[in-house]
Amino acid sequence: MPRKAHRGRIQAQGGGLEASESWSQDEPLTAKKGRTLLQQLKAKLSKKERRERKHHLEKLEDLIDRAEETGGLHAHYGKSFQDPDSDIRVDVEVLGGTAFVCVVLAIILWAIIQ
């Protein structure tokens, strides 16, 4: 089966945790769907794990908002939100295609590549 054009993942790691949500699809990932994946990731974490990563999760949500306003993030984008003295972090990776676009832009991009 061929690899999908638009793929990536968001992760919460460190402190013994490895949790992630990924996407792999033919069309660009919308910011709305990215926020849903972020909520699904948060739901996998305990209260303590969410509290430890609260600031990092907020920064990732801000990144999604900014990406939506500026046309999305493109492969091979990677960003970690981490305190310098800790291994506790939240990561985002766009491994292929585009992610966190507005819905209208996603439809236009998908139509162009068809």
Secondary structure, DSSP 8 states (H G I E B T S, - for coil): ----SEEEEEEEEETTEEEEEEEEESS-EEHHHHHHHHHHHHHHS-HHHHHHTHHHHHHHHHHHHHHHHHT-EESSEEEEEE-TT-S-EEEEEEEESEEEE-HHHHHHHHHHH-
